[in-house]
Amino acid sequence: MAGKEREMENEEMNLAELLKDTAEENQTRKILAILEESKDLQEAKEKVKALLKK
């Protein structure tokens, strides 16, 4: 039974890693969109800082 428990634990860890990676990728996409739509660096910085406050 310990083998199945370990396998489930590994699957949960893999899922957690996948969720983390997906969240990081989404955050990067948001930042890229901010950079593309901002008129200057200062505006982009303010928008990215606002993301961190959420």
Backbone as JSON, one array per atom type, in Angstrom:
{
  "sequence": "MAGKEREMENEEMNLAELLKDTAEENQTRKILAILEESKDLQEAKEKVKALLKK",
  "N": [[0.82, -1.2, 0.0], [2.03, 1.2, 0.6], [3.47, 1.88, -1.64], [1.53, 2.69, -3.51], [0.55, 4.93, -2.19], [2.8, 6.55, -2.22], [3.06, 6.89, -4.96], [0.72, 8.34, -5.52], [1.3, 10.61, -4.06], [3.49, 11.57, -5.49], [2.21, 12.15, -7.91], [0.53, 14.2, -7.06], [2.45, 16.09, -6.38], [3.56, 16.54, -8.88], [1.35, 17.67, -10.16], [1.03, 19.97, -8.63], [3.41, 21.28, -9.28], [2.99, 21.69, -12.0], [0.78, 23.42, -11.9], [1.98, 25.6, -10.63], [3.92, 26.31, -12.55], [2.23, 27.02, -14.65], [0.89, 29.21, -13.56], [3.04, 30.99, -13.27], [3.71, 31.33, -15.96], [1.39, 32.55, -16.91], [1.47, 34.94, -15.47], [3.76, 36.07, -16.56], [2.86, 36.46, -19.16], [0.91, 38.4, -18.68], [2.53, 40.52, -17.85], [4.01, 40.95, -20.18], [1.94, 41.8, -21.88], [1.27, 44.18, -20.6], [3.64, 45.63, -21.0], [3.55, 45.89, -23.77], [1.27, 47.46, -24.15], [1.68, 49.79, -22.78], [2.52, 53.26, -22.73], [4.97, 54.26, -22.01], [7.99, 53.51, -20.14], [7.68, 54.16, -17.42], [4.89, 54.09, -17.02], [4.47, 51.38, -17.52], [5.92, 50.24, -15.42], [4.4, 51.1, -13.23], [2.0, 49.77, -13.68], [2.82, 47.09, -13.51], [3.68, 47.01, -10.86], [1.21, 47.39, -9.66], [0.04, 44.96, -10.25], [1.41, 43.33, -8.48], [0.33, 44.08, -6.09], [-2.12, 42.95, -5.96]],
  "CA": [[0.0, 0.0, 0.0], [2.9, 2.37, 0.67], [3.85, 2.22, -3.01], [0.44, 3.46, -4.11], [0.52, 6.23, -1.52], [3.94, 7.32, -2.73], [2.72, 7.24, -6.35], [-0.27, 9.42, -5.46], [2.01, 11.8, -3.58], [4.27, 12.07, -6.63], [1.27, 12.75, -8.86], [0.1, 15.48, -6.49], [3.57, 17.01, -6.5], [3.65, 16.9, -10.3], [0.24, 18.57, -10.44], [1.36, 21.24, -7.98], [4.46, 21.89, -10.09], [2.34, 22.13, -13.24], [-0.02, 24.6, -11.56], [2.94, 26.69, -10.37], [4.49, 26.72, -13.83], [1.17, 27.68, -15.42], [0.68, 30.52, -12.94], [4.18, 31.83, -13.64], [3.59, 31.66, -17.38], [0.3, 33.52, -17.05], [1.96, 36.21, -14.95], [4.68, 36.59, -17.57], [2.04, 36.95, -20.27], [0.3, 39.66, -18.24], [3.57, 41.55, -17.87], [4.29, 41.23, -21.58], [0.83, 42.6, -22.39], [1.43, 45.51, -20.01], [4.74, 46.29, -21.71], [3.13, 46.21, -25.13], [0.21, 48.47, -24.2], [2.07, 51.0, -22.06], [3.12, 54.28, -23.61], [6.37, 54.44, -21.63], [8.49, 52.61, -19.1], [7.1, 54.52, -16.13], [3.53, 53.55, -16.98], [4.59, 49.93, -17.43], [6.35, 49.93, -14.05], [3.26, 51.32, -12.33], [1.03, 48.69, -13.9], [3.39, 45.85, -12.98], [3.61, 47.14, -9.4], [-0.19, 47.18, -9.3], [-0.18, 43.51, -10.29], [1.97, 42.74, -7.27], [-0.5, 44.44, -4.94], [-3.38, 42.18, -6.0]],
  "C": [[0.86, 1.27, 0.0], [3.31, 2.82, -0.72], [2.8, 3.06, -3.69], [0.34, 4.85, -3.49], [1.64, 7.13, -2.04], [3.66, 7.77, -4.17], [1.72, 8.39, -6.38], [0.39, 10.72, -5.0], [2.83, 12.41, -4.71], [3.37, 12.74, -7.66], [0.79, 14.11, -8.36], [1.21, 16.52, -6.6], [3.73, 17.47, -7.94], [2.55, 17.89, -10.68], [0.51, 19.95, -9.84], [2.42, 21.99, -8.79], [3.88, 22.44, -11.4], [1.51, 23.39, -12.99], [0.88, 25.82, -11.33], [3.51, 27.22, -11.68], [3.47, 27.49, -14.67], [0.91, 29.08, -14.87], [1.81, 31.48, -13.3], [4.1, 32.26, -15.1], [2.5, 32.7, -17.6], [0.73, 34.9, -16.56], [2.92, 36.87, -15.95], [3.91, 37.14, -18.76], [1.37, 38.28, -19.92], [1.32, 40.79, -18.31], [3.91, 41.92, -19.31], [3.19, 42.11, -22.19], [0.91, 44.03, -21.86], [2.52, 46.28, -20.75], [4.32, 46.73, -23.11], [2.12, 47.36, -25.18], [0.59, 49.78, -23.51], [2.77, 51.98, -23.0], [4.58, 54.55, -23.27], [6.72, 53.51, -20.47], [7.86, 52.9, -17.75], [5.68, 53.96, -15.99], [3.57, 52.03, -16.81], [4.98, 49.52, -16.01], [5.18, 50.05, -13.08], [2.24, 50.19, -12.46], [1.53, 47.36, -13.34], [3.36, 45.88, -11.45], [2.18, 46.91, -8.91], [-0.55, 45.69, -9.32], [0.29, 42.85, -9.0], [1.12, 43.02, -6.04], [-1.8, 43.66, -4.89], [-3.3, 40.98, -5.1]]
}
